[in-house]
Amino acid sequence: MEEIAGSAVARVIKGVGWIAFHVADAVGDLLATRTPRNKRSKRSGRGA
């Protein structure tokens, strides 16, 4: 029973880690695309 439970837990941990990795990757892409625009708008706003 312990071996079955251990493998099930390992699968869940791997699944969660895989999802978290892709979520973090998607968030990183969003931040990478948004930050340059925010920096430009802030710079232009301060300059004006």
Summary of the structure (lengths in Angstrom):
residues: 48
radius of gyration: 20.6
end to end distance: 69.1
largest distance: 69.1
contacts: 89
relative contact order: 0.07
helix: 96%
strand: 0%
